[in-house]
Amino acid sequence: MVTPLRSRLIIPITIAAVLALAGCSTSTATSEPGATTPVPAAPGANTSVAPSSDQPAASQGLPQIETDFPPACEIATVDELAAIVGNPLADGVGFTNLTCDWEGDADLTSVALLLQPIPSAMCGEGLPDGESTDQFGVPASVGYGDAGNVPGAQVGACVDAGLVLVTVTGGYGAESDEARYTGQAVGVMELVLGRL
């Protein structure tokens, strides 16, 4: 369950990143027979398809955007992510096949993943403010912040398919610990990039 504070941090970051990088073009995706939901689409990206019964359960009912990325919630297991952040996490929940949030309890660490299909020339604009790093072999940066008593780190990387953003946030009132949260976000990014 997304806590109100975390939803104010993670969801706006995710939505802002999607909208900023997608520009003004949108496509539609069918989430229920006869229902149309607007979904941001990057310039030149293939538009959406309706979920079918042969898609994994994590993707059922979500607006789908065809990309070279696999579904975000299927890239890593909840157990793999829990091992990296050091606490139990809920199963991943996405808003489209390109987003996934694995929530910890209100006082524990959570993980969010955003995959954004954008042209490589635009990818650098979506990287988080922070230090550039070459540790992944692709353009990337690592940022850290402590907003509203919730510390967190974000790592962004530009791959052939587009932008990959990993956000790790501590629980409400958690102590600021840049090395811890940055290390966890880097660990999640390494896992994600190993699967792409």
N, C-alpha and C positions, 0 to 999 in steps of 0.2 A: 504494500500500500504506500503510495507516495504521500509523504508528510507535507503539510501545507507549506512549510518553509522551504523544503527541498524542491517542491513543485515550482515555487516562485523563483528558485535559482536555476534548476536544470531545464524546465520546460521553456522559459523565455530564451535561455541561451540556445537551446536546440532550435526553437522556432526562428529566432533571429538569424541564426547561422543559415538555416535552410532558406529563408526568405531573402537574405542579403545576397546569397550566392546564386539563387535561382533566378533573380531578376524578376521581371513582371510576368513572365509566361507561366501558364498553368495548364495542367491536363486534368482529366477527370478519371476517377477510379470507382468501380462499383463495389460497394461494401455489402450491399444486400441486393437481391434482385429488384430492379426498378429504382434503386436509390443511387444518386450520384453525389460524390464528395469531391470538392476541389482539392488537388494535391499539387504542391509546388513542383515544378520541373525545371531542370537546368536547360539553358539554351542548347538545342541540338540533341537533347536526351530523348530516347524512345518514350512514348507515353505508356500509360498503365494498362494492365489487364486485370480482369476480375479473378479473385481467388477461385481455384477449382478444388475439387475433392481430393486430388492427388498432391496438393501442396501440404507441407507439414502443418501440424496444429498451430504452431506459433505464428504462422502466417495467415491462418484462416480469419476472414473478416476484416483484415487490415487493407487499407488502400495500397495497391501494388504499383510500383514504378519499375519498369524494366530497365535494368542496368547490368553492368558487368560485375556488380557486387552481389554476393550471396545475401540472403535475408539476415539482417543484423542480429536478431535474437538466436540465430542458429550458428553463429561463428564460434561461440564459446559456451561451455556448459556453466551452469550456476555453481557447480562444485569447483571448477577450475578458477573461476573468478573469486569465489569465497576463499580459496587457498591463497590467492594473491593479496587480497585485502585483509585477511585475518579474521573475518567474522561471517556468520551465515547471511545469505542473501535470498530474497524472494525470487521466484522464476521471473525471467525477463518479460517485460511488457513493452510493446512498441506502438507508435502512432501510425506508422507506415512500415513497410518492409525495410526501410532504411534507418530506423531508429530503434533503440532498445534501452530500457532502464531496468537495472537489477537493484532493487531497494533493500537496504538494511533497516533494522529497527531505527526509531527516531534518534537514538544515541549512538548508532553504529555507522560505518562507512557504506556508501552506495556507489554504484558504477553506472555510467551512461555512455552509449555509443551512438554516434551519428555518422552515416555514410552519405556523402553528397557527390553525385555524379556531375562534375563540372569540367570544362576544358582545362588542360594543364596550365595554360597561360593565366587563368584566373585563380588557381588553387592557392597560391601564396597569400592572396587577400583574405582567405578564410582561416589562416593559421592563427592560433591564439597569440596575444601579446605576451612576450616573454623572451627567453633566450633561444636562439637558433641552435639546432643540434644536427650533427651528421651521423649520429649513432645508429640510425635505422637504414642508412644507405639511400635515403630519399630526402627531399627538402622537408624539414620538420621544425617545430618549436615547442617549448615547454613553458607554461605559465602557472603561476601560483597566486592565490588570493584568499582572503578571509572576510567574507561578506556576511553580515548579520549573525555573527557568532558561529558560522559554518565554514570551516577551512576547506580548501579544495584545490586540486591541480587539474590542468587540462593540457593534453598533448595532442598536437595536430600533425598529420603527415600527408604529403601529396604523393599519391600512387597513380599508376596509369588510369585506373577507373575513376579517380577523382580524389576528394578530400575525405580523410578519416579523422574524426575527433573523438577522443576518449576523455571523459570527465570523471574524476573520483572526488567525492565530497565526504567530509567527515560528518559525524552526527552533530546535532544541535548542542552547542556549548563545548564541543571538543576543543582541546588545546591546539593552538596553531603549531603545526609541525611540518614545515616545508619539505624536509628530507623524506619524511614518511609518505606524505600524500603524493609527492612528485615521483618517488620510487614506485609506489603502487600504480600510478597512472602509466609510467613507463613500462612496468611489467605487463599491464593489460594491453598496451599498444604492441609490445613485442609478440604477445600471444595472437592478437588480431592480425597483425601483418604476416605472421607465419601461416595463417589460414587463408589469406587472400591470394 
